[in-house]
Amino acid sequence: MASSSATTIASPSSSGSGITERRGIPGAQFVEDVQTYLNQLGLDVTSALAVLQERLQQYKLVEMKLLAQQRDLQAKIPDIEKCLDVVATLQAKKGTGEYTLVVRLADIWH
């Protein structure tokens, strides 16, 4: 019954109030009057609460994924800055013909 209710709740939000979906999760809808909201959807309190709890879990999952992605991207910032420094150095030495290449093969090679 929860899946049919989810479809019922998702359709008014995408058509009526202009709330857009992003990544397959409908946008949150502000409910001014709970009784009117439930009557419009034709749901009882427990089924509406179950659908809204499911949607909350979807939002939490997306939040966790975005926080993990943010953490991974911030971990890459030092490497990107080093690469930018190398590019700036190479651009500065572009006209001089002076290039020094040091390749570290492994720690055991001396």
PDB file as gemmi writes it, atoms N, CA and C in Angstrom:
CRYST1    1.000    1.000    1.000  90.00  90.00  90.00 P 1                      
ATOM      1  N   MET A   1       0.801  -1.179   0.000  1.00  0.00           N  
ATOM      2  CA  MET A   1       0.000   0.000   0.000  1.00  0.00           C  
ATOM      3  C   MET A   1       0.857   1.260   0.000  1.00  0.00           C  
ATOM      4  N   ALA A   2       2.061   1.172   0.559  1.00  0.00           N  
ATOM      5  CA  ALA A   2       2.938   2.336   0.626  1.00  0.00           C  
ATOM      6  C   ALA A   2       3.378   2.775  -0.755  1.00  0.00           C  
ATOM      7  N   SER A   3       3.608   1.841  -1.680  1.00  0.00           N  
ATOM      8  CA  SER A   3       4.060   2.234  -3.002  1.00  0.00           C  
ATOM      9  C   SER A   3       2.957   2.941  -3.780  1.00  0.00           C  
ATOM     10  N   SER A   4       1.681   2.512  -3.616  1.00  0.00           N  
ATOM     11  CA  SER A   4       0.602   3.211  -4.300  1.00  0.00           C  
ATOM     12  C   SER A   4       0.381   4.586  -3.684  1.00  0.00           C  
ATOM     13  N   SER A   5       0.586   4.727  -2.376  1.00  0.00           N  
ATOM     14  CA  SER A   5       0.444   6.026  -1.735  1.00  0.00           C  
ATOM     15  C   SER A   5       1.567   6.955  -2.157  1.00  0.00           C  
ATOM     16  N   ALA A   6       2.761   6.404  -2.342  1.00  0.00           N  
ATOM     17  CA  ALA A   6       3.881   7.234  -2.755  1.00  0.00           C  
ATOM     18  C   ALA A   6       3.606   7.834  -4.120  1.00  0.00           C  
ATOM     19  N   THR A   7       2.995   7.072  -5.000  1.00  0.00           N  
ATOM     20  CA  THR A   7       2.656   7.590  -6.308  1.00  0.00           C  
ATOM     21  C   THR A   7       1.602   8.686  -6.178  1.00  0.00           C  
ATOM     22  N   THR A   8       0.667   8.483  -5.285  1.00  0.00           N  
ATOM     23  CA  THR A   8      -0.385   9.467  -5.084  1.00  0.00           C  
ATOM     24  C   THR A   8       0.187  10.774  -4.554  1.00  0.00           C  
ATOM     25  N   ILE A   9       1.126  10.695  -3.627  1.00  0.00           N  
ATOM     26  CA  ILE A   9       1.707  11.907  -3.050  1.00  0.00           C  
ATOM     27  C   ILE A   9       2.638  12.588  -4.034  1.00  0.00           C  
ATOM     28  N   ALA A  10       3.359  11.821  -4.827  1.00  0.00           N  
ATOM     29  CA  ALA A  10       4.333  12.415  -5.739  1.00  0.00           C  
ATOM     30  C   ALA A  10       3.656  13.180  -6.865  1.00  0.00           C  
ATOM     31  N   SER A  11       2.473  12.746  -7.310  1.00  0.00           N  
ATOM     32  CA  SER A  11       1.857  13.399  -8.449  1.00  0.00           C  
ATOM     33  C   SER A  11       1.388  14.825  -8.171  1.00  0.00           C  
ATOM     34  N   PRO A  12       0.788  15.153  -7.016  1.00  0.00           N  
ATOM     35  CA  PRO A  12       0.418  16.542  -6.799  1.00  0.00           C  
ATOM     36  C   PRO A  12       1.619  17.460  -6.693  1.00  0.00           C  
ATOM     37  N   SER A  13       2.706  16.990  -6.126  1.00  0.00           N  
ATOM     38  CA  SER A  13       3.863  17.864  -5.959  1.00  0.00           C  
ATOM     39  C   SER A  13       4.527  18.176  -7.286  1.00  0.00           C  
ATOM     40  N   SER A  14       4.477  17.246  -8.229  1.00  0.00           N  
ATOM     41  CA  SER A  14       5.147  17.507  -9.492  1.00  0.00           C  
ATOM     42  C   SER A  14       4.283  18.293 -10.456  1.00  0.00           C  
ATOM     43  N   SER A  15       2.948  18.259 -10.277  1.00  0.00           N  
ATOM     44  CA  SER A  15       2.103  18.963 -11.231  1.00  0.00           C  
ATOM     45  C   SER A  15       1.580  20.284 -10.697  1.00  0.00           C  
ATOM     46  N   GLY A  16       1.135  20.331  -9.444  1.00  0.00           N  
ATOM     47  CA  GLY A  16       0.419  21.485  -8.950  1.00  0.00           C  
ATOM     48  C   GLY A  16       1.292  22.633  -8.499  1.00  0.00           C  
ATOM     49  N   SER A  17       2.185  22.416  -7.585  1.00  0.00           N  
ATOM     50  CA  SER A  17       2.874  23.528  -6.950  1.00  0.00           C  
ATOM     51  C   SER A  17       4.213  23.861  -7.583  1.00  0.00           C  
ATOM     52  N   GLY A  18       4.607  23.188  -8.631  1.00  0.00           N  
ATOM     53  CA  GLY A  18       5.846  23.514  -9.310  1.00  0.00           C  
ATOM     54  C   GLY A  18       7.085  22.982  -8.619  1.00  0.00           C  
ATOM     55  N   ILE A  19       6.945  22.033  -7.709  1.00  0.00           N  
ATOM     56  CA  ILE A  19       8.090  21.447  -7.032  1.00  0.00           C  
ATOM     57  C   ILE A  19       8.724  20.445  -7.987  1.00  0.00           C  
ATOM     58  N   THR A  20      10.002  20.620  -8.253  1.00  0.00           N  
ATOM     59  CA  THR A  20      10.660  19.775  -9.235  1.00  0.00           C  
ATOM     60  C   THR A  20      11.339  18.588  -8.562  1.00  0.00           C  
ATOM     61  N   GLU A  21      11.545  17.560  -9.356  1.00  0.00           N  
ATOM     62  CA  GLU A  21      12.253  16.382  -8.872  1.00  0.00           C  
ATOM     63  C   GLU A  21      13.717  16.505  -9.258  1.00  0.00           C  
ATOM     64  N   ARG A  22      14.566  16.043  -8.364  1.00  0.00           N  
ATOM     65  CA  ARG A  22      15.992  16.041  -8.634  1.00  0.00           C  
ATOM     66  C   ARG A  22      16.532  14.699  -8.186  1.00  0.00           C  
ATOM     67  N   ARG A  23      17.230  14.032  -9.071  1.00  0.00           N  
ATOM     68  CA  ARG A  23      17.792  12.715  -8.799  1.00  0.00           C  
ATOM     69  C   ARG A  23      16.708  11.704  -8.428  1.00  0.00           C  
ATOM     70  N   GLY A  24      15.512  11.887  -8.982  1.00  0.00           N  
ATOM     71  CA  GLY A  24      14.445  10.937  -8.758  1.00  0.00           C  
ATOM     72  C   GLY A  24      13.708  11.093  -7.448  1.00  0.00           C  
ATOM     73  N   ILE A  25      14.060  12.094  -6.648  1.00  0.00           N  
ATOM     74  CA  ILE A  25      13.382  12.305  -5.376  1.00  0.00           C  
ATOM     75  C   ILE A  25      12.604  13.608  -5.484  1.00  0.00           C  
ATOM     76  N   PRO A  26      11.293  13.554  -5.239  1.00  0.00           N  
ATOM     77  CA  PRO A  26      10.501  14.776  -5.361  1.00  0.00           C  
ATOM     78  C   PRO A  26      10.890  15.797  -4.297  1.00  0.00           C  
ATOM     79  N   GLY A  27      10.733  17.049  -4.642  1.00  0.00           N  
ATOM     80  CA  GLY A  27      11.028  18.111  -3.706  1.00  0.00           C  
ATOM     81  C   GLY A  27      10.059  18.107  -2.538  1.00  0.00           C  
ATOM     82  N   ALA A  28      10.490  18.651  -1.439  1.00  0.00           N  
ATOM     83  CA  ALA A  28       9.647  18.699  -0.241  1.00  0.00           C  
ATOM     84  C   ALA A  28       8.508  19.689  -0.457  1.00  0.00           C  
ATOM     85  N   GLN A  29       7.353  19.330   0.033  1.00  0.00           N  
ATOM     86  CA  GLN A  29       6.178  20.172  -0.113  1.00  0.00           C  
ATOM     87  C   GLN A  29       5.782  20.693   1.264  1.00  0.00           C  
ATOM     88  N   PHE A  30       5.577  21.998   1.372  1.00  0.00           N  
ATOM     89  CA  PHE A  30       5.163  22.580   2.642  1.00  0.00           C  
ATOM     90  C   PHE A  30       3.671  22.330   2.831  1.00  0.00           C  
ATOM     91  N   VAL A  31       3.304  21.818   3.998  1.00  0.00           N  
ATOM     92  CA  VAL A  31       1.913  21.503   4.298  1.00  0.00           C  
ATOM     93  C   VAL A  31       1.415  22.515   5.326  1.00  0.00           C  
ATOM     94  N   GLU A  32       0.466  23.346   4.908  1.00  0.00           N  
ATOM     95  CA  GLU A  32      -0.088  24.342   5.824  1.00  0.00           C  
ATOM     96  C   GLU A  32      -1.152  23.736   6.732  1.00  0.00           C  
ATOM     97  N   ASP A  33      -2.063  22.962   6.150  1.00  0.00           N  
ATOM     98  CA  ASP A  33      -3.146  22.358   6.905  1.00  0.00           C  
ATOM     99  C   ASP A  33      -3.106  20.854   6.671  1.00  0.00           C  
ATOM    100  N   VAL A  34      -2.812  20.109   7.713  1.00  0.00           N  
ATOM    101  CA  VAL A  34      -2.620  18.666   7.588  1.00  0.00           C  
ATOM    102  C   VAL A  34      -3.914  17.971   7.170  1.00  0.00           C  
ATOM    103  N   GLN A  35      -5.015  18.362   7.753  1.00  0.00           N  
ATOM    104  CA  GLN A  35      -6.282  17.707   7.430  1.00  0.00           C  
ATOM    105  C   GLN A  35      -6.658  17.913   5.961  1.00  0.00           C  
ATOM    106  N   THR A  36      -6.482  19.110   5.442  1.00  0.00           N  
ATOM    107  CA  THR A  36      -6.757  19.380   4.029  1.00  0.00           C  
ATOM    108  C   THR A  36      -5.808  18.574   3.149  1.00  0.00           C  
ATOM    109  N   TYR A  37      -4.565  18.499   3.528  1.00  0.00           N  
ATOM    110  CA  TYR A  37      -3.559  17.738   2.783  1.00  0.00           C  
ATOM    111  C   TYR A  37      -3.959  16.268   2.693  1.00  0.00           C  
ATOM    112  N   LEU A  38      -4.364  15.702   3.818  1.00  0.00           N  
ATOM    113  CA  LEU A  38      -4.757  14.292   3.830  1.00  0.00           C  
ATOM    114  C   LEU A  38      -6.028  14.063   3.027  1.00  0.00           C  
ATOM    115  N   ASN A  39      -6.976  14.990   3.101  1.00  0.00           N  
ATOM    116  CA  ASN A  39      -8.213  14.854   2.341  1.00  0.00           C  
ATOM    117  C   ASN A  39      -7.964  14.941   0.842  1.00  0.00           C  
ATOM    118  N   GLN A  40      -7.059  15.829   0.417  1.00  0.00           N  
ATOM    119  CA  GLN A  40      -6.739  15.967  -1.009  1.00  0.00           C  
ATOM    120  C   GLN A  40      -6.122  14.694  -1.551  1.00  0.00           C  
ATOM    121  N   LEU A  41      -5.304  14.039  -0.741  1.00  0.00           N  
ATOM    122  CA  LEU A  41      -4.629  12.829  -1.194  1.00  0.00           C  
ATOM    123  C   LEU A  41      -5.446  11.573  -0.944  1.00  0.00           C  
ATOM    124  N   GLY A  42      -6.465  11.677  -0.122  1.00  0.00           N  
ATOM    125  CA  GLY A  42      -7.298  10.528   0.175  1.00  0.00           C  
ATOM    126  C   GLY A  42      -6.584   9.483   1.013  1.00  0.00           C  
ATOM    127  N   LEU A  43      -5.758   9.930   1.936  1.00  0.00           N  
ATOM    128  CA  LEU A  43      -4.989   9.019   2.787  1.00  0.00           C  
ATOM    129  C   LEU A  43      -5.387   9.191   4.238  1.00  0.00           C  
ATOM    130  N   ASP A  44      -5.152   8.136   5.013  1.00  0.00           N  
ATOM    131  CA  ASP A  44      -5.310   8.283   6.455  1.00  0.00           C  
ATOM    132  C   ASP A  44      -3.961   8.693   7.049  1.00  0.00           C  
ATOM    133  N   VAL A  45      -3.941   8.991   8.307  1.00  0.00           N  
ATOM    134  CA  VAL A  45      -2.744   9.533   8.959  1.00  0.00           C  
ATOM    135  C   VAL A  45      -1.586   8.541   8.918  1.00  0.00           C  
ATOM    136  N   THR A  46      -1.841   7.276   9.212  1.00  0.00           N  
ATOM    137  CA  THR A  46      -0.743   6.301   9.284  1.00  0.00           C  
ATOM    138  C   THR A  46      -0.111   6.042   7.929  1.00  0.00           C  
ATOM    139  N   SER A  47      -0.918   5.954   6.873  1.00  0.00           N  
ATOM    140  CA  SER A  47      -0.331   5.708   5.550  1.00  0.00           C  
ATOM    141  C   SER A  47       0.427   6.943   5.058  1.00  0.00           C  
ATOM    142  N   ALA A  48      -0.109   8.133   5.310  1.00  0.00           N  
ATOM    143  CA  ALA A  48       0.602   9.351   4.918  1.00  0.00           C  
ATOM    144  C   ALA A  48       1.907   9.489   5.690  1.00  0.00           C  
ATOM    145  N   LEU A  49       1.880   9.158   6.974  1.00  0.00           N  
ATOM    146  CA  LEU A  49       3.095   9.219   7.786  1.00  0.00           C  
ATOM    147  C   LEU A  49       4.134   8.223   7.290  1.00  0.00           C  
ATOM    148  N   ALA A  50       3.685   7.038   6.904  1.00  0.00           N  
ATOM    149  CA  ALA A  50       4.621   6.031   6.391  1.00  0.00           C  
ATOM    150  C   ALA A  50       5.270   6.502   5.094  1.00  0.00           C  
ATOM    151  N   VAL A  51       4.495   7.110   4.221  1.00  0.00           N  
ATOM    152  CA  VAL A  51       5.038   7.610   2.952  1.00  0.00           C  
ATOM    153  C   VAL A  51       6.020   8.743   3.214  1.00  0.00           C  
ATOM    154  N   LEU A  52       5.672   9.633   4.120  1.00  0.00           N  
ATOM    155  CA  LEU A  52       6.566  10.752   4.418  1.00  0.00           C  
ATOM    156  C   LEU A  52       7.841  10.289   5.119  1.00  0.00           C  
ATOM    157  N   GLN A  53       7.749   9.256   5.952  1.00  0.00           N  
ATOM    158  CA  GLN A  53       8.946   8.687   6.574  1.00  0.00           C  
ATOM    159  C   GLN A  53       9.857   8.057   5.518  1.00  0.00           C  
ATOM    160  N   GLU A  54       9.252   7.396   4.545  1.00  0.00           N  
ATOM    161  CA  GLU A  54      10.036   6.799   3.450  1.00  0.00           C  
ATOM    162  C   GLU A  54      10.754   7.888   2.660  1.00  0.00           C  
ATOM    163  N   ARG A  55      10.056   8.977   2.389  1.00  0.00           N  
ATOM    164  CA  ARG A  55      10.661  10.086   1.667  1.00  0.00           C  
ATOM    165  C   ARG A  55      11.792  10.714   2.480  1.00  0.00           C  
ATOM    166  N   LEU A  56      11.607  10.815   3.791  1.00  0.00           N  
ATOM    167  CA  LEU A  56      12.657  11.334   4.664  1.00  0.00           C  
ATOM    168  C   LEU A  56      13.905  10.457   4.591  1.00  0.00           C  
ATOM    169  N   GLN A  57      13.724   9.153   4.551  1.00  0.00           N  
ATOM    170  CA  GLN A  57      14.860   8.242   4.421  1.00  0.00           C  
ATOM    171  C   GLN A  57      15.571   8.447   3.089  1.00  0.00           C  
ATOM    172  N   GLN A  58      14.799   8.716   2.025  1.00  0.00           N  
ATOM    173  CA  GLN A  58      15.409   9.004   0.729  1.00  0.00           C  
ATOM    174  C   GLN A  58      16.250  10.273   0.806  1.00  0.00           C  
ATOM    175  N   TYR A  59      15.713  11.295   1.465  1.00  0.00           N  
ATOM    176  CA  TYR A  59      16.470  12.537   1.614  1.00  0.00           C  
ATOM    177  C   TYR A  59      17.749  12.318   2.410  1.00  0.00           C  
ATOM    178  N   LYS A  60      17.678  11.526   3.464  1.00  0.00           N  
ATOM    179  CA  LYS A  60      18.862  11.249   4.275  1.00  0.00           C  
ATOM    180  C   LYS A  60      19.914  10.483   3.480  1.00  0.00           C  
ATOM    181  N   LEU A  61      19.462   9.541   2.645  1.00  0.00           N  
ATOM    182  CA  LEU A  61      20.395   8.784   1.815  1.00  0.00           C  
ATOM    183  C   LEU A  61      21.100   9.697   0.823  1.00  0.00           C  
ATOM    184  N   VAL A  62      20.345  10.578   0.191  1.00  0.00           N  
ATOM    185  CA  VAL A  62      20.954  11.525  -0.747  1.00  0.00           C  
ATOM    186  C   VAL A  62      21.932  12.441  -0.017  1.00  0.00           C  
ATOM    187  N   GLU A  63      21.573  12.874   1.185  1.00  0.00           N  
ATOM    188  CA  GLU A  63      22.467  13.726   1.964  1.00  0.00           C  
ATOM    189  C   GLU A  63      23.773  13.006   2.282  1.00  0.00           C  
ATOM    190  N   MET A  64      23.679  11.732   2.678  1.00  0.00           N  
ATOM    191  CA  MET A  64      24.895  10.968   2.978  1.00  0.00           C  
ATOM    192  C   MET A  64      25.765  10.816   1.743  1.00  0.00           C  
ATOM    193  N   LYS A  65      25.149  10.565   0.591  1.00  0.00           N  
ATOM    194  CA  LYS A  65      25.918  10.425  -0.645  1.00  0.00           C  
ATOM    195  C   LYS A  65      26.597  11.734  -1.018  1.00  0.00           C  
ATOM    196  N   LEU A  66      25.883  12.840  -0.867  1.00  0.00           N  
ATOM    197  CA  LEU A  66      26.470  14.138  -1.200  1.00  0.00           C  
ATOM    198  C   LEU A  66      27.603  14.505  -0.250  1.00  0.00           C  
ATOM    199  N   LEU A  67      27.448  14.194   1.033  1.00  0.00           N  
ATOM    200  CA  LEU A  67      28.526  14.469   1.988  1.00  0.00           C  
ATOM    201  C   LEU A  67      29.764  13.619   1.692  1.00  0.00           C  
ATOM    202  N   ALA A  68      29.554  12.374   1.297  1.00  0.00           N  
ATOM    203  CA  ALA A  68      30.687  11.511   0.927  1.00  0.00           C  
ATOM    204  C   ALA A  68      31.377  12.045  -0.323  1.00  0.00           C  
ATOM    205  N   GLN A  69      30.578  12.494  -1.285  1.00  0.00           N  
ATOM    206  CA  GLN A  69      31.154  13.058  -2.510  1.00  0.00           C  
ATOM    207  C   GLN A  69      31.926  14.333  -2.195  1.00  0.00           C  
ATOM    208  N   GLN A  70      31.392  15.166  -1.318  1.00  0.00           N  
ATOM    209  CA  GLN A  70      32.079  16.392  -0.927  1.00  0.00           C  
ATOM    210  C   GLN A  70      33.402  16.071  -0.233  1.00  0.00           C  
ATOM    211  N   ARG A  71      33.400  15.082   0.660  1.00  0.00           N  
ATOM    212  CA  ARG A  71      34.614  14.687   1.365  1.00  0.00           C  
ATOM    213  C   ARG A  71      35.665  14.167   0.375  1.00  0.00           C  
ATOM    214  N   ASP A  72      35.243  13.367  -0.604  1.00  0.00           N  
ATOM    215  CA  ASP A  72      36.179  12.840  -1.595  1.00  0.00           C  
ATOM    216  C   ASP A  72      36.766  13.960  -2.448  1.00  0.00           C  
ATOM    217  N   LEU A  73      35.925  14.909  -2.838  1.00  0.00           N  
ATOM    218  CA  LEU A  73      36.420  16.010  -3.660  1.00  0.00           C  
ATOM    219  C   LEU A  73      37.373  16.912  -2.877  1.00  0.00           C  
ATOM    220  N   GLN A  74      37.080  17.143  -1.615  1.00  0.00           N  
ATOM    221  CA  GLN A  74      37.984  17.976  -0.809  1.00  0.00           C  
ATOM    222  C   GLN A  74      39.314  17.272  -0.566  1.00  0.00           C  
ATOM    223  N   ALA A  75      39.310  15.949  -0.551  1.00  0.00           N  
ATOM    224  CA  ALA A  75      40.565  15.213  -0.394  1.00  0.00           C  
ATOM    225  C   ALA A  75      41.436  15.346  -1.643  1.00  0.00           C  
ATOM    226  N   LYS A  76      40.828  15.638  -2.777  1.00  0.00           N  
ATOM    227  CA  LYS A  76      41.576  15.780  -4.034  1.00  0.00           C  
ATOM    228  C   LYS A  76      42.155  17.175  -4.225  1.00  0.00           C  
ATOM    229  N   ILE A  77      41.744  18.128  -3.423  1.00  0.00           N  
ATOM    230  CA  ILE A  77      42.186  19.514  -3.602  1.00  0.00           C  
ATOM    231  C   ILE A  77      43.710  19.664  -3.534  1.00  0.00           C  
ATOM    232  N   PRO A  78      44.426  19.056  -2.561  1.00  0.00           N  
ATOM    233  CA  PRO A  78      45.891  19.212  -2.546  1.00  0.00           C  
ATOM    234  C   PRO A  78      46.560  18.687  -3.819  1.00  0.00           C  
ATOM    235  N   ASP A  79      46.093  17.567  -4.356  1.00  0.00           N  
ATOM    236  CA  ASP A  79      46.673  17.039  -5.591  1.00  0.00           C  
ATOM    237  C   ASP A  79      46.424  17.986  -6.763  1.00  0.00           C  
ATOM    238  N   ILE A  80      45.237  18.556  -6.818  1.00  0.00           N  
ATOM    239  CA  ILE A  80      44.915  19.486  -7.901  1.00  0.00           C  
ATOM    240  C   ILE A  80      45.775  20.739  -7.790  1.00  0.00           C  
ATOM    241  N   GLU A  81      46.001  21.226  -6.566  1.00  0.00           N  
ATOM    242  CA  GLU A  81      46.851  22.399  -6.386  1.00  0.00           C  
ATOM    243  C   GLU A  81      48.286  22.111  -6.799  1.00  0.00           C  
ATOM    244  N   LYS A  82      48.772  20.905  -6.489  1.00  0.00           N  
ATOM    245  CA  LYS A  82      50.127  20.533  -6.926  1.00  0.00           C  
ATOM    246  C   LYS A  82      50.206  20.497  -8.442  1.00  0.00           C  
ATOM    247  N   CYS A  83      49.193  19.951  -9.081  1.00  0.00           N  
ATOM    248  CA  CYS A  83      49.174  19.903 -10.545  1.00  0.00           C  
ATOM    249  C   CYS A  83      49.152  21.311 -11.143  1.00  0.00           C  
ATOM    250  N   LEU A  84      48.382  22.200 -10.536  1.00  0.00           N  
ATOM    251  CA  LEU A  84      48.354  23.582 -11.015  1.00  0.00           C  
ATOM    252  C   LEU A  84      49.704  24.261 -10.850  1.00  0.00           C  
ATOM    253  N   ASP A  85      50.404  23.971  -9.763  1.00  0.00           N  
ATOM    254  CA  ASP A  85      51.750  24.516  -9.571  1.00  0.00           C  
ATOM    255  C   ASP A  85      52.706  24.008 -10.637  1.00  0.00           C  
ATOM    256  N   VAL A  86      52.593  22.730 -10.965  1.00  0.00           N  
ATOM    257  CA  VAL A  86      53.449  22.151 -12.008  1.00  0.00           C  
ATOM    258  C   VAL A  86      53.155  22.801 -13.350  1.00  0.00           C  
ATOM    259  N   VAL A  87      51.888  22.989 -13.660  1.00  0.00           N  
ATOM    260  CA  VAL A  87      51.517  23.629 -14.924  1.00  0.00           C  
ATOM    261  C   VAL A  87      52.024  25.065 -14.959  1.00  0.00           C  
ATOM    262  N   ALA A  88      51.902  25.788 -13.866  1.00  0.00           N  
ATOM    263  CA  ALA A  88      52.397  27.164 -13.816  1.00  0.00           C  
ATOM    264  C   ALA A  88      53.908  27.198 -14.003  1.00  0.00           C  
ATOM    265  N   THR A  89      54.618  26.260 -13.396  1.00  0.00           N  
ATOM    266  CA  THR A  89      56.069  26.190 -13.550  1.00  0.00           C  
ATOM    267  C   THR A  89      56.448  25.879 -14.992  1.00  0.00           C  
ATOM    268  N   LEU A  90      55.747  24.934 -15.598  1.00  0.00           N  
ATOM    269  CA  LEU A  90      56.033  24.597 -16.996  1.00  0.00           C  
ATOM    270  C   LEU A  90      55.727  25.754 -17.930  1.00  0.00           C  
ATOM    271  N   GLN A  91      54.666  26.490 -17.656  1.00  0.00           N  
ATOM    272  CA  GLN A  91      54.348  27.646 -18.498  1.00  0.00           C  
ATOM    273  C   GLN A  91      55.383  28.746 -18.326  1.00  0.00           C  
ATOM    274  N   ALA A  92      55.922  28.895 -17.122  1.00  0.00           N  
ATOM    275  CA  ALA A  92      56.948  29.907 -16.883  1.00  0.00           C  
ATOM    276  C   ALA A  92      58.247  29.549 -17.602  1.00  0.00           C  
ATOM    277  N   LYS A  93      58.574  28.275 -17.684  1.00  0.00           N  
ATOM    278  CA  LYS A  93      59.814  27.824 -18.320  1.00  0.00           C  
ATOM    279  C   LYS A  93      59.617  27.513 -19.799  1.00  0.00           C  
ATOM    280  N   LYS A  94      58.467  27.825 -20.332  1.00  0.00           N  
ATOM    281  CA  LYS A  94      58.128  27.457 -21.709  1.00  0.00           C  
ATOM    282  C   LYS A  94      59.107  28.039 -22.724  1.00  0.00           C  
ATOM    283  N   GLY A  95      59.444  29.292 -22.594  1.00  0.00           N  
ATOM    284  CA  GLY A  95      60.305  29.929 -23.572  1.00  0.00           C  
ATOM    285  C   GLY A  95      61.784  29.727 -23.337  1.00  0.00           C  
ATOM    286  N   THR A  96      62.199  29.310 -22.155  1.00  0.00           N  
ATOM    287  CA  THR A  96      63.614  29.222 -21.833  1.00  0.00           C  
ATOM    288  C   THR A  96      64.246  27.925 -22.320  1.00  0.00           C  
ATOM    289  N   GLY A  97      63.469  26.890 -22.536  1.00  0.00           N  
ATOM    290  CA  GLY A  97      64.011  25.608 -22.958  1.00  0.00           C  
ATOM    291  C   GLY A  97      64.624  24.830 -21.815  1.00  0.00           C  
ATOM    292  N   GLU A  98      64.449  25.295 -20.611  1.00  0.00           N  
ATOM    293  CA  GLU A  98      65.024  24.662 -19.428  1.00  0.00           C  
ATOM    294  C   GLU A  98      63.973  23.756 -18.784  1.00  0.00           C  
ATOM    295  N   TYR A  99      64.208  22.467 -18.854  1.00  0.00           N  
ATOM    296  CA  TYR A  99      63.295  21.508 -18.246  1.00  0.00           C  
ATOM    297  C   TYR A  99      64.095  20.489 -17.454  1.00  0.00           C  
ATOM    298  N   THR A 100      63.658  20.186 -16.274  1.00  0.00           N  
ATOM    299  CA  THR A 100      64.267  19.158 -15.452  1.00  0.00           C  
ATOM    300  C   THR A 100      63.172  18.175 -15.088  1.00  0.00           C  
ATOM    301  N   LEU A 101      63.421  16.921 -15.406  1.00  0.00           N  
ATOM    302  CA  LEU A 101      62.433  15.896 -15.129  1.00  0.00           C  
ATOM    303  C   LEU A 101      63.011  14.911 -14.134  1.00  0.00           C  
ATOM    304  N   VAL A 102      62.357  14.765 -13.004  1.00  0.00           N  
ATOM    305  CA  VAL A 102      62.766  13.821 -11.984  1.00  0.00           C  
ATOM    306  C   VAL A 102      61.632  12.830 -11.821  1.00  0.00           C  
ATOM    307  N   VAL A 103      61.958  11.557 -12.093  1.00  0.00           N  
ATOM    308  CA  VAL A 103      60.949  10.512 -11.965  1.00  0.00           C  
ATOM    309  C   VAL A 103      61.384   9.589 -10.843  1.00  0.00           C  
ATOM    310  N   ARG A 104      60.559   9.452  -9.857  1.00  0.00           N  
ATOM    311  CA  ARG A 104      60.863   8.574  -8.739  1.00  0.00           C  
ATOM    312  C   ARG A 104      60.275   7.200  -9.047  1.00  0.00           C  
ATOM    313  N   LEU A 105      61.125   6.234  -9.266  1.00  0.00           N  
ATOM    314  CA  LEU A 105      60.673   4.900  -9.618  1.00  0.00           C  
ATOM    315  C   LEU A 105      60.129   4.156  -8.414  1.00  0.00           C  
ATOM    316  N   ALA A 106      60.918   4.121  -7.388  1.00  0.00           N  
ATOM    317  CA  ALA A 106      60.485   3.442  -6.161  1.00  0.00           C  
ATOM    318  C   ALA A 106      61.436   3.825  -5.040  1.00  0.00           C  
ATOM    319  N   ASP A 107      61.044   3.537  -3.838  1.00  0.00           N  
ATOM    320  CA  ASP A 107      61.888   3.871  -2.691  1.00  0.00           C  
ATOM    321  C   ASP A 107      63.122   2.983  -2.604  1.00  0.00           C  
ATOM    322  N   ILE A 108      63.059   1.784  -3.171  1.00  0.00           N  
ATOM    323  CA  ILE A 108      64.183   0.860  -3.036  1.00  0.00           C  
ATOM    324  C   ILE A 108      65.297   1.151  -4.048  1.00  0.00           C  
ATOM    325  N   TRP A 109      65.043   1.956  -5.068  1.00  0.00           N  
ATOM    326  CA  TRP A 109      66.061   2.270  -6.058  1.00  0.00           C  
ATOM    327  C   TRP A 109      66.853   3.478  -5.597  1.00  0.00           C  
ATOM    328  N   HIS A 110      68.139   3.316  -5.387  1.00  0.00           N  
ATOM    329  CA  HIS A 110      68.988   4.438  -4.966  1.00  0.00           C  
ATOM    330  C   HIS A 110      70.209   4.495  -5.829  1.00  0.00           C  
TER     331      HIS A 110                                                      
END                                                                             
